[in-house]
Amino acid sequence: MKNEEMLLIPGPTPVVDSIYDAMASETRGHTDPRFVAIYKQAIEQTRELFKTDGEVFVISGSGTVAMEMALVNTVAAGERLLIISHGYFGDRFIKLAEAFGIEIDVLQAEWGQQIAVEEVEKKLAEHTYKAVTVTHADTSTGVAADLDRLVPLIKEHGALVIVDGVCATAAMEEDMSKEYGSAGHKIDIVLTGSQKAIGVPPGLAIVAFNQTALEAREAIGRVPAYYCDIYNWMPIMQNPANYFATPPVNLIYAYEEGMKLVLAEGMDKRIARHTAFGRAVRTALREYGMTPLASEEVAASTLSCILYPEGVNDAEFRAALAKKGIIVAGALAHLAGKAFRIGHMGNTTEEMLAGAVRAIGEVLQEMGHAVDIDKAVNQFTGLVSVDVQ
């Protein structure tokens, strides 16, 4: 890789040379047939990833733009939305919904925990909801939602399932053709960004709608949006030679290459790899007296929030680690200073993560903590070799 540092934050994530090379290709006009062909391929790759019977949207924007696009096109002002939040980014739907006059109820988990399915069932019985948002892997806590239990429950109550896959897509299962228990019990919308498990630089908002979600858009009529109105983007997704707003040409080059790598590896292998990396990283760091916020039963495979042992200064720890070329992220909200977050997704490799485990041990030793580095690294490599087989 061309990267000078190992970027192990929960996104952006490491970018491989072929993606950099694609992004550095000559900038062409957005209606140039050569670019149009690449954009069309990128859209088709996205359809293949999500396996939706509806439409996908690949546009310039952040994950927050994708969240807004998912919400504003399906839930009208005055309709009711249930937000299932497992952390900071699940809570972001609150402000988004309020901005569009949507009535909301919120189920907020204790950080590091999942919302009990019984609580969700009770809330769904109290009101009629147009949609329910579920953050698949919350970037602040490293907690994964249990879609196998939540999706059928939500669909039984007639609501749309909106999955925030920003920190999960291309690493955790988000198959929109999958039926959860009964016919028609499927995920209706998945939204994500380019910079996490897909492994492409930031800048693309990606949203997939199934036919049920598209019907919800049709039923609304006018929506309080222009850029985020999917009706303005649908002609471009069906034929990228059309124009609505100028696409980020070079980023589309990079995304098409990134998606090529994702699909070539295959989702079964990617899911297994990410699951193995997550479990191995958390197990290894426990050897240092570091405690994952989320238990293994609810932990996401893409990132982990790790609580420090007594006596570790957050700023000093992350600064010392950065000097060794390893960049991790601080924790958010009330956990700031008490934990750090490490990404283990996208283009990360076993060698990169083993090196990070070793470097973390070295920093702890330099800070006066007695840790067994070889034991931690061996725990990591041993688990990866078993789980990826």
C-alpha angles and dihedrals in degrees: 000000000000091000115120092199134038103244104205100162121120089267152022089049132194116300120213125225097254090057091048089048092051092049090051092057118118114288110243133187114279090240094046107123090230092057093040090057091053093046090049090051091050091052091049091049089053091052089051092050095052098032091215125168089211133052138303128212123207109181143148110280147080132276087268090059088052090051091051093047091051093050104039093051096053111029120055128205110283094023118114127250128189115211117202104197128190095174150325097330095045086057090056089078088066094067092040093054093045090053090061099042094252117156110237143196119188133205107194119190124213104262109271093024135091123237107256111250088227090062091052092049091050092050093047089054092055099059144013108252126197091205144353123217120214124183104217095204117006111221093211100052108020090234119145123211118234100239092174089067102029101048098057091043093052093045092050086062093051099248129134116252112227112187120197101212098170092123097028112042114114091015106054128041114276101155107163092194091060117108114217106215100312139042111280095014096128140136107270102196135016120187128188147146134242100242107070127051092352086063100219126127116273122273111082128098112203124191131173122199125190123212092268091055091047089053089052089054091051092050092055096058108192118028127199093248141080109181091034096046105113090209089069091052101040096083090053093049090051093045117009090198086077120088134228106134127354110268121223094260100194093042089054088054088054094045093051089053092045092051090048088058093046094052094042091057091046128225096260091058093042092052091049092047094050092045090052094046093049095049093044095049093049093046092049094049091051086065086066093052091258115140124210111230091222121055118235090256092064103022122126118234095223104059142002133212107216124198116219122239117243115293101023116128109215098213093045092046096050093042092052091047090050090056086060089053097256116123119195129168132247121242123260136238115347092358094060108128092011100075145012131221124228126192120215102176147099113020096359114128136207090252093052094050094044087053090050092051089052093047092049089053091049092052091049090051090049088052090055101263119135107227135158104234097180092052091051094047091047090050089053097047093041093055094045092051091051098042098044095050 
